[in-house]
Amino acid sequence: MRRPVSKLTTRQQQILDLIQASVHEVGYPPTRAEIAARLGFRSANAAEDHLQALARKGVIELTPGASRGIRIVAPQRQRAAAAGTVWNDTARQLALPGAEQLCLPLVGRVAAGQPILAQEHVEHSVAVDPAVFASRPDYLLKVRGMSMRDAGILDGDLLAVKSCQTADNGQIVVARLGDDVTVKRLSIRGRHIELLAANPDFAPIRVDPEQPFAIEGVAVGLLRGALQ
């Protein structure tokens, strides 16, 4: 658990802890209604008021129009916001020369049938603070499209991915279906597998048992406005 950010109220810290726990356990933040239900608020509007207060304090960022559009801000940006300074995302690592860094490969478009980390897919490497993520990622994948909009994952974002071959029901995964690689929420019901978008404009993808399918990794964090 992160140490409490200064000047948060008890209720704000509870909400921040709830968001962190949700991201760690299932890979995405809760909705306003889920926050209200968990903390005993009378309506989702009360949760929204607290989220707006957390955003003003520089602890989270909110994506307008997305039910799960909540992103926890990196600890060093939180400290900068508390101090009243403007934080430059592209220079955040230079501001912490003594901090531990991860140098992660940034993967762009993935050619059909090729491994995600094939050299031709890696655009360059990005130095990041490991404290930003729920667990240590292996690479960053550039998001294409808006199919995961309501999970707060937007076109152009960098999704931090931990390589693995299995995932839990409800986690956001990088999956290979045939020759295509996609980012979706995994839904397992008995022997049936679906890949669910977080945008009503996109239909669920039913995985045919005869169709080549593999989990490539699970989402453990997100970067927006980072050096690309």
N, C-alpha and C positions, 0 to 999 in steps of 0.2 A: 504494500500500500504506500502511495506517495505521502510525504509529510504534508500536513495542512498548509495551504497557502495563507499568508498573513491577511488579516482583515476580512476573512470570510465569516459569515454568521454560522451558527451551528447547523441551521437548516441548509444553507448553501453547501457546507462541507458534506452533509449527508447526501445531497443530490450529486455532488461531484464524485463521491465514493460509489454511488449507485451507477453512474455512467461508466466509471473505470471498471467496476466489477462486470458490467454487461459486456463491455468491449473485450475484456479478458476471457470471459466465459463463452460467449457466442459469436464474437467478432464484429458486433455492431452495437450502436447505442440504443437506449430505450426511446419509445415515443413519449410525448407529453402525457398521454393517457396512462401509460404504464408507470411513469414516475408518480403520477397522482395516486394510482391504485396502491403502489408499494409504500408510499409515505403518508397515506390517509388524507390526501387533499380532497376537497369537495368537487373540484373540477380540474380539467386539464389547463384551464386558464391560470390557476394558481402556480402550476408547474412552469408555465410559460413565463410568468413574472419573475420567478427565481432564476430561470435560465437567462433571461435578458439581463438580470443583475450580474450573473456570473460572466456574461459576455462583456458587459461594461467594465468589469474588473480585469479583463484580459486573460481569464482562465480558460474559457472555451470560445469557439467560433460557431456561429449558427448559419445554416444555409436556408435562406427564405424558401418556403414552399415545399420543403422536404420534411416528412414526418420524423425521420431519424437523422436529420441534418445537424448533428451535434459533433463537434470535433474538439478534443482536449488539446489545448495549446501546450507546446513544449515547455518544460520547467523554466528554462532560461528566458523565454519570452514572457512567462508569468512574472518573473522577477523584474524584467524591464518595464512591464506595464505597471507593476506596483510602485516602481521608482519614478514613473511618469515620463520615461524615455521612449522614443520611437524605435522599434525593433526592425531591422532590415533582414528579411528572411534569407536573402542570398548571401549574406555575410555572417550568419549566425555562428558558424563554426570558427571564423576568425576571431570572434569576440571571446572565445573560450580556448586559448591556445594550449592550455594544460589539460583540457578535458579529454577523456577517452573518446575515440571516434571509431565509427565503422565506415569502411569504404565499400559501398555496395554497388554492384553492376546495375546499370539502368537499362532495362530491356524495352525496346520499342515494339515494332510490329514483328509478329512471329510467323515465319513462313510455314506453309502447310507441311505437316509431317516431320518437322525438324524439332530437336530439343530446344526448350525455352532458352537455355543458357548457351546455345551455340554462339560462337564468336561473332558471327555476322549479325546477330540480333542485339548485341550489346553496343549501345551508342557511346557510352562513357561511364565513368564511375562517379558516385556522389558520396561525399563525406557527411555523415550524420551523427547525431548524438544518440547512443543506444537507449538512453532513458526515455526517449519519445515513445518507444514501442512496448506493447504488452509482453512480448518475448522477442528474442533476437532473430531478426529476419535474415534471409540469405540473398535476396535481391529486391529491386524495385521494378515494378511493372507499370508502364505508362498506360493509363486507362483511356480507352477509345469509346466514345458514345455515352449515352445517358441512361442506360438500362438499369443502373444501380443508384439512380438519383435519390430515391427516398431513403437510402441507407447512408446518405451523405457522401457518396462516391461519384464525382463528376468527371466529365470529359477533360482530359489533360492532367488529372491528379496522378500522383505516384503512389501506387499501392505497395506497401511493404509486405513481402510474402515469405513465409517460412516453408521451405521445401519439405514435403511429406507425401505419402501415398495413401493416407487415410484421413478422414475428417469426421467430426460429429454432426449429427443432424442439426440443421439450423446455422451452421458456420458458413461464412462467406469463403468461397474456395476459388482457386484457379483450376479449371477442369479442361481436359482435352477430350473432345467428342469428335471421333473420326480424325480429320486433319485439322480441325479448328480448335483454338484455345479461347476460353471465355471466362469471365468473372461473374459468378452467380452465387445465390444462396442454395446450399445443399438441402434437399428434402428427401428423407428416407422413410418410406412407409412399407413395412414388411420387406418384400423383395422388389418393390418399385422405387425407382430413383427419378427425381425430377430436379431440374436446375431452374430456380425461380429468380426472375428479375425483381428489382425493387422499384418498379415503374409500371403502372397499369397499361401503358401503351405496348408493353412487350409480353407476349404469351409465355407460359411455362414451357420448358423444354423437357419432354418425356424421353428418358434414356431407354432405347430399345435394348433388350438383353443381348441381341445379336450384334449390336453396334459397338465398335471399339470405344472404350471409355476409361479414363484414368484421372485420378486426382493428382495434380502437380504441386499443390501447396495450399496453405490457408492464409488468409489475410490477418496480419498482426498489427497493422497501423496504416496511416495515411499521411502523405505530405502534400501540401498545396502551396503554390507560390514559391517552391524551393528552386534552387539553381538547377536548370535542366540543360 
